[in-house]
Amino acid sequence: MRPKALVTGASRGIGKAIAYMLAEEGYDLYLVCRYSEKEINGIRNDLISQHGISCIVYLCDVSDADAVKAFCKEIGEVDVLINNAAVAHVGLLTEMSVTQWKQVIGTNLDALFYTCKYLVPGMVRKKKGKIINISSVWGNVGASTEVAYSAAKGGVNSFTKALAKELAPSNIQVNAIAFGVIDTDMNACFSEEEKAALAEEIPADRMGTVKEAAQMVKQILHSPDYLTGQVITMDGGWI
């Protein structure tokens, strides 16, 4: 029987790259996204065709506790949980609406509580599991005009460290990756000139790729079980 993995935010960017990596590793997959039905169904069909795995998709707002509970109940158990879904907001805090704040915190942080609440019990029963939370360097140091996103990712980091301590006796590893600038659609709000200027700030002299991000996830999946409670930064030497 193949191992099972759930990836949120799987229709594009880092989540999509992680899905392809996991399929190559022989996982049956559950892929979640909010809106991109055409894209995620295309990914599902491609992965089934290429790798012969099982792949089930769910359209779900992961900030909705009831919706997450519903699909987790249907899934039952997984061996690997990748909390990747994220939204960003760039702008002054004083100009941010309450709705925008709740959306950022809900998608980036609340969703981790929901998925873990309903999927961790199955891992505890098996005394085995790996949870990887996708974070950001802004969760480490904060970013001007990205206060909500920074706060949410800082919460992800603390959530990771605390839950790792809670689950270590059950042989469940919980880690996070704080990425720097990865070349994804999330950066579409920046012009080419702004992206070039940003790349100049990074010692590696470029943005990271989604393939590299997925490779980092793969490394953690293959790491010793003694690695837990860590927030690993991958940013090309930037921060």
C-alpha positions as CSV (number, residue, x, y, z in Angstrom):
1,M,0.0,0.0,0.0
2,R,1.4,3.4,-1.0
3,P,1.8,6.1,1.6
4,K,-0.7,9.0,1.5
5,A,0.0,12.7,1.5
6,L,-2.2,15.8,1.6
7,V,-1.1,19.1,0.1
8,T,-3.0,22.3,0.5
9,G,-2.6,25.1,-2.0
10,A,-1.7,22.5,-4.6
11,S,-2.9,24.1,-7.9
12,R,0.2,26.3,-8.5
13,G,3.6,27.4,-7.4
14,I,5.3,25.6,-4.5
15,G,2.3,23.4,-3.8
16,K,2.1,22.1,-7.4
17,A,5.8,21.4,-7.4
18,I,5.5,19.5,-4.1
19,A,2.6,17.4,-5.5
20,Y,4.7,16.4,-8.5
21,M,7.6,15.5,-6.2
22,L,5.4,13.4,-3.9
23,A,3.9,11.6,-6.9
24,E,7.5,10.7,-8.1
25,E,8.1,9.4,-4.6
26,G,5.2,7.1,-4.9
27,Y,2.6,8.8,-2.7
28,D,-1.1,8.6,-3.3
29,L,-2.3,12.2,-3.1
30,Y,-5.0,14.5,-1.8
31,L,-4.7,17.9,-3.3
32,V,-6.6,21.0,-2.1
33,C,-7.1,24.4,-3.6
34,R,-9.7,27.1,-3.3
35,Y,-10.7,28.2,-6.8
36,S,-8.6,26.7,-9.5
37,E,-10.7,23.7,-10.5
38,K,-9.5,23.5,-14.1
39,E,-5.8,23.7,-13.0
40,I,-6.0,21.2,-10.2
41,N,-7.9,18.7,-12.2
42,G,-5.3,19.0,-14.9
43,I,-2.6,18.3,-12.4
44,R,-4.5,15.3,-11.0
45,N,-4.9,13.8,-14.5
46,D,-1.3,14.4,-15.3
47,L,-0.1,12.8,-12.1
48,I,-2.3,9.7,-12.5
49,S,-1.2,9.3,-16.1
50,Q,2.5,9.8,-15.3
51,H,2.9,7.9,-12.1
52,G,-0.2,5.6,-11.8
53,I,-1.0,6.9,-8.3
54,S,-4.4,7.7,-6.8
55,C,-5.1,11.4,-6.7
56,I,-8.2,13.0,-5.3
57,V,-8.8,16.8,-5.4
58,Y,-10.9,19.0,-3.1
59,L,-12.0,22.6,-3.8
60,C,-12.0,24.1,-0.3
61,D,-11.3,27.4,1.5
62,V,-8.9,26.1,4.1
63,S,-9.8,29.0,6.4
64,D,-13.3,27.4,6.7
65,A,-13.1,25.1,9.7
66,D,-16.3,23.1,8.7
67,A,-15.1,22.6,5.1
68,V,-11.7,21.3,6.3
69,K,-13.3,19.0,8.8
70,A,-15.5,17.6,6.0
71,F,-12.7,16.7,3.6
72,C,-10.4,15.4,6.4
73,K,-13.2,13.1,7.6
74,E,-13.5,11.8,4.1
75,I,-9.8,11.3,3.8
76,G,-9.4,9.5,7.1
77,E,-5.6,9.2,7.5
78,V,-2.5,10.4,5.9
79,D,1.2,9.8,6.4
80,V,2.4,13.3,5.3
81,L,0.6,16.6,5.7
82,I,2.0,19.6,3.8
83,N,0.4,22.9,4.9
84,N,1.2,25.1,2.0
85,A,-1.9,27.2,1.2
86,A,-1.2,30.9,1.6
87,V,-2.4,34.4,0.6
88,A,-0.5,37.6,0.9
89,H,-1.5,41.3,1.3
90,V,0.8,44.2,0.5
91,G,-0.2,47.6,1.9
92,L,-0.2,49.8,5.0
93,L,-1.7,48.2,8.1
94,T,-3.9,51.2,8.6
95,E,-5.4,50.8,5.2
96,M,-6.1,47.1,5.6
97,S,-9.7,46.0,6.1
98,V,-10.8,43.6,8.9
99,T,-11.9,41.2,6.2
100,Q,-8.5,41.3,4.5
101,W,-6.8,40.7,7.9
102,K,-9.0,37.7,8.7
103,Q,-8.4,36.2,5.2
104,V,-4.6,36.4,5.6
105,I,-4.6,35.0,9.1
106,G,-7.3,32.4,8.3
107,T,-5.6,31.0,5.3
108,N,-2.0,31.2,6.5
109,L,-2.4,30.2,10.1
110,D,-5.9,29.0,11.2
111,A,-5.8,26.4,8.4
112,L,-2.9,24.6,10.1
113,F,-5.0,24.2,13.3
114,Y,-7.9,22.8,11.3
115,T,-5.9,20.3,9.2
116,C,-3.8,19.1,12.2
117,K,-6.8,18.9,14.5
118,Y,-8.5,16.4,12.2
119,L,-5.5,14.5,10.7
120,V,-3.1,14.2,13.7
121,P,-5.3,11.7,15.5
122,G,-4.7,9.2,12.7
123,M,-1.0,9.7,12.9
124,V,-1.0,9.3,16.6
125,R,-2.8,5.9,16.2
126,K,-0.1,4.8,13.8
127,K,2.7,6.3,15.9
128,K,4.1,7.8,12.6
129,G,3.7,10.9,10.5
130,K,5.4,14.0,9.1
131,I,4.0,17.5,9.0
132,I,5.7,20.2,7.0
133,N,4.4,23.8,7.2
134,I,5.4,26.2,4.5
135,S,6.5,29.5,6.1
136,S,8.4,32.6,5.1
137,V,11.4,34.6,6.2
138,W,8.9,37.3,7.0
139,G,7.7,35.1,9.8
140,N,11.3,35.3,11.2
141,V,12.0,39.0,10.8
142,G,8.8,40.8,9.7
143,A,8.2,42.9,6.6
144,S,7.0,46.5,6.3
145,T,3.7,46.7,4.5
146,E,3.2,42.9,5.0
147,V,2.2,43.0,8.7
148,A,-0.6,40.4,8.5
149,Y,1.4,38.0,6.4
150,S,4.4,38.4,8.7
151,A,2.2,37.8,11.8
152,A,0.6,34.8,10.3
153,K,3.9,33.2,9.3
154,G,5.4,34.0,12.7
155,G,2.5,32.1,14.1
156,V,3.2,29.2,11.8
157,N,6.8,29.1,13.1
158,S,5.7,29.0,16.8
159,F,2.9,26.6,15.9
160,T,5.5,24.3,14.4
161,K,7.8,24.3,17.4
162,A,5.1,23.8,19.9
163,L,3.2,21.0,18.1
164,A,6.5,19.2,17.5
165,K,7.1,19.0,21.2
166,E,3.5,17.8,21.7
167,L,3.8,15.0,19.0
168,A,7.4,13.9,19.5
169,P,6.4,11.1,21.9
170,S,4.1,9.7,19.2
171,N,7.0,9.6,16.6
172,I,5.4,12.4,14.6
173,Q,7.8,15.0,13.2
174,V,6.7,18.6,12.7
175,N,9.0,21.1,10.8
176,A,8.6,24.3,8.8
177,I,10.5,25.8,5.9
178,A,10.9,29.6,5.9
179,F,11.4,30.4,2.3
180,G,12.8,33.6,0.9
181,V,11.7,34.9,-2.5
182,I,10.5,32.0,-4.6
183,D,9.5,32.7,-8.2
184,T,5.7,32.1,-8.0
185,D,2.5,33.9,-8.9
186,M,2.4,35.4,-5.4
187,N,5.1,37.8,-6.6
188,A,3.0,38.9,-9.6
189,C,2.3,42.1,-7.8
190,F,5.9,43.2,-8.5
191,S,7.1,44.6,-11.8
192,E,10.0,43.1,-13.6
193,E,12.1,46.1,-12.5
194,E,11.2,45.5,-8.9
195,K,11.9,41.8,-9.2
196,A,15.3,42.5,-10.7
197,A,16.1,45.0,-7.9
198,L,15.0,42.3,-5.3
199,A,17.2,39.7,-6.9
200,E,20.2,42.1,-6.5
201,E,19.6,42.1,-2.7
202,I,19.9,38.3,-2.6
203,P,23.5,36.9,-2.3
204,A,22.5,34.0,-4.6
205,D,21.7,36.8,-7.2
206,R,18.3,35.2,-8.1
207,M,15.0,34.1,-6.8
208,G,14.6,30.5,-5.8
209,T,12.6,28.1,-7.9
210,V,9.6,26.0,-7.0
211,K,11.6,22.9,-7.9
212,E,14.2,23.8,-5.3
213,A,11.4,24.4,-2.8
214,A,10.0,20.9,-3.5
215,Q,13.5,19.4,-3.2
216,M,13.8,21.0,0.3
217,V,10.5,19.4,1.3
218,K,11.8,16.1,0.0
219,Q,15.0,16.4,2.0
220,I,12.9,16.8,5.2
221,L,10.7,13.9,4.4
222,H,13.9,11.7,4.1
223,S,15.6,13.2,7.2
224,P,16.0,11.3,10.4
225,D,13.1,11.2,12.7
226,Y,15.1,13.1,15.3
227,L,14.7,16.2,13.2
228,T,11.6,17.9,14.5
229,G,10.5,21.3,15.7
230,Q,12.8,23.1,13.3
231,V,12.1,26.2,11.1
232,I,14.6,25.8,8.3
233,T,15.4,28.9,6.3
234,M,16.0,28.7,2.6
235,D,16.5,32.1,1.1
236,G,19.7,32.2,-1.0
237,G,21.5,33.9,1.9
238,W,19.2,36.9,1.8
239,I,18.1,37.4,5.4
